[in-house]
Every structure is written in structure tokens, then in C-alpha cells.
Amino acid sequence: MTIAPCKKEKRHEADHYSWIKRRIKTEQIEKYLDNGKCFIDSIGIERSLAENTHPDPRRVRDILQKSLAVETLTLDETACLLHVEDPELLAEMQRVAAEVKVKVYDNRIVTFAPLYLSNFCVNDCLYCSFRRSNDQARRRILTNEEIRREIEVLAGVIGHKRLIVVYGEHPRSDIDYMVSTLQTIADVKVKTRKGWGQIRRCNVNAAPLSIEELRLLKDAGIGTFQVFQETYHRPTYEKVHPADTIKGDYLWRLYCMHRAMEAGVDDVGIGVLFGLYDWKFEVMALLCHAIELEDKFGIGPHTISFPRLEPAGNTPFVENPEHRVNDEAFKKLVTVLRLAVPYTGMILTARENARLRREVLPLGCTQTDASTKIDIGGYAERIDENQPDERQQFILGDTRSLDDVVRELAEAGYITSFCTAGYRCGRTGQKIMKLLRSGKEGQYCKLNAIITFREWLDDFGSEQTIAVGENVIEREIEQVKERLPGVYEQFLGYYEKTKAGNRDLYF
Ligand code: SF4
């Protein structure tokens, strides 16, 4: 027997559809088009890929010099690197990618945690277990009280300082919900072993927003605003994102970062879900996006992300994707992205397993996550348990704790940074572009990495990790003394105060 909806349900349904209908503002797409055309020139990308299939090693080495000078590569130069097959030349590219990363960002890896607040979604992306047609997904949206409990674990038990807060596209997680939850997150302060913990930077990963909504996010004090195009190849985009959904509008998504810049959100993150279409095309398209933002606003993407399609509960599409990216191709695409957009931050996530993360991180990545939970409410409710498949968007490859990851990084010679200083000191937009290209930002990275690493070791590190971490700190302090004598005394002052229990000191 079917029960007819009552009046209240009907009104609710009508509100829901009217919210969906009002999302896309065509005038906030059209104003950015060049003579009606979008900046992804698929034919140009294919041509460039076809014309650079036999790279001359001398040309490759010239291109590497350009990356080392922290200059954005052209499409042809990038196509040339994408076609390198010679193992020695590839190894040389990997060495230079690592060198570029150290030049721009020093020897540090920034860590963060993703925080999913809701899995209600009006879209129906074929590859995602949160899609509206997945009736096996258990839907949930966190209240402010539940969010507080998540933060108490993230900032008070694990020790994270930086989040990527993830919102589904749904009237229940609209801009008002975003602003109020960001405030809740910022307000939580937790006592730790020697001081106190707090989330100091919230990056946001959300659906495309309008200029007006982005202004509200800017006022809420967000860090990076991330929207991934998923695939830049339009026919594929249209195949995996049904036309009757908001996400089905390719251009609304593509021009979101233009709207962000116009709204004053000048710290943006772009990305591709690798595995939906040919990975070489996607790398070229990411570069086109970076160049477009540089040309139009003088500011490229602050970060590029490169998640691969992963298995997801009750999602047959991801079982055998036509364009699956194997591990070797994955390493190459990370290397080429680092060389093509040398100033950008690059995010490697716990989607990948621990072995692969060890191999890919040195190719130029700058950020990674750990102790990751992607089921809603998972930090407070299941910190020591596995996450049930039906509550996650996809299945994670690496579920190690932050302490384990920090120790492994320290053993490999990296310093883990919990720095969140950049955006709080106004080092965003064109200002940070200059600092990154000149290698000056790396100096701040080093100083803040040491101070925040000390803080984390004292508050959260296990004995074993403290022992390894202190060796790294000792070496890094020596480098500050040698390379940055002008700030050494002030730095030592901050460092000693931090050891004594002061918190949140930065350059
Ligand atoms: S990928 Fe994002 S927009 Fe698409 S169904 Fe999943 S949560 Fe919704």
C-alpha cells in the first residue's frame, strides 16, 4: 500500500526542488567566458599531446630548468614530459620534482584531517556512494554538539590543527549550515599534555557556490576553498553526472574558482578524480585551469589534489573503470604536476595505501592526512575501530594513526608541520604567489614547521616518535642558524617559549 504524502511533506518536497532550481546562476558563468567559449580547449590539449610524443632528452632537460626556476610550464612542455618513457630520464624528472618542492616549500610535510559533516546529497554521481540513488547509504548530518565532540578528538586527542571540512550538496548543509559549523569548530579549545589544542585552519571542500555565498565563507575565515572538477573531459563529465542534477552542469563547476576570486577567496584548491578519463588529458586540463587563474587573477591554485577512483560501498561503477590509473602512471602524473605547476601545494591522501604513499610523497607532495575517518561522526564514535563501508564515500587505503605517520616521516628525514600561519598573516593570493616563486615562503615554512612540530611532540607524540622527532628538530635548528641568521634569535625565543607550554607562536 502506498501512503500519500501529507501536506507538510509536500511542502517540504516543493522547498527541496525549489532550492535545487535556484542553485545555478547562469550570469555567474557567462560573465567569465571568452567570447562564449570556456577555457578548456579539448582539441588544443589533444593536439599538444599528439605533437609531443617523442621527447628529445635535451628539450626535457631544458624544461626541467624552467621548473627549477619556479615557472609554470606551457601545454607543449607538459605534454613532452608526459611522454617520457626512458627510465633514466624519468628518474631525473623525479629528482628535479623533489628539488623543486624543497626549493619552494622546504623539507616539511603539512598534515591535516578531512572532516565530513554530512552525507546528504542531491546529486547522483555514478562513482560515489553518497549519491542520492544509493538507498543503502545511511544518511546523517552532524549537529553542532556532535561537531564539538569530533573536534575534541581531532584537536585534543590526535593533535590536528588543520582540517578539510567536507559538505555534501543539499539544502540541509547549505551556506547557513556551513557558516555556523565553521564557527563551532573554531570555538573548541581543548586542554592537552602541556598546553591546549585547537583547529586553527579550516579548509572547505564543497559544491560550487555563488559569489554571494563565497563572500559569506570568506567572512567566516576559511583557509583554502576546494572544488574538484572530477574530470575536465566534458563528454565523460556528462556521462557520470546525470543532466537532471546540479552537478550535471559542467560550466557551473568549472567557473567556481573565478567566482571565488571575485568574492575575495583567493586561496583555492583544484583537483581531478583520476580514473574517470585519460590521465594525460586530465593533467593537461589541470594545467589549463592553473594558467587561466594566473592569467585572469594573477593567482594560481594554492593546491592541486589527485585522488584516484577507489572502491565504494554499493557502487558498481568503480569496480572496473575503463581509465583506471595504475601505480606507475600515478607516480608519473604526480611528478609532472609538480614540474608543470611548481609553486602549487600538492595533496596526497589516505585513499592511497601506505606503501604507495611512501613512494609518491617524495615526488613533490606537500600535504597529507592521517588518522583519517570519513564516516560521519567517525572521530568521536569510532576512533579505534574500522569504518563500516556503508557510511563512507569510498574505502581508505591507509588507516594508520597520525603518530605512526609522523614517525615514519621523521625516520625518512621530513619534518611534519602543523603550521597554519600563512593565511592568518595575510600570506595568500598574489602575495603568496610572489613568496612561493622566489623561494621565500620556504623560510617561513621551516621556522613554523619546527615550532609547531615541537608543540605536537610535547602534546601528542608517543615516546618513540618524540625520540625520532627530536633528531629532526636538532638538524633543522642547525639549518636555521646557518641559513637564516637574521631571525635565529627571535626563532629560538619562540621555540623555548613553546617548549615551556606557550602555544600558537608563528612567523
Ligand atoms: S561526489 Fe559529491 S556531489 Fe557527487 S554524489 Fe558524491 S557527495 Fe554528492
Residues whose N, C-alpha, C, O or C-beta is under 5 A from the ligand:
A	BS01	SF4	C121 N123 D124 C125 C128 F130 R131 G168
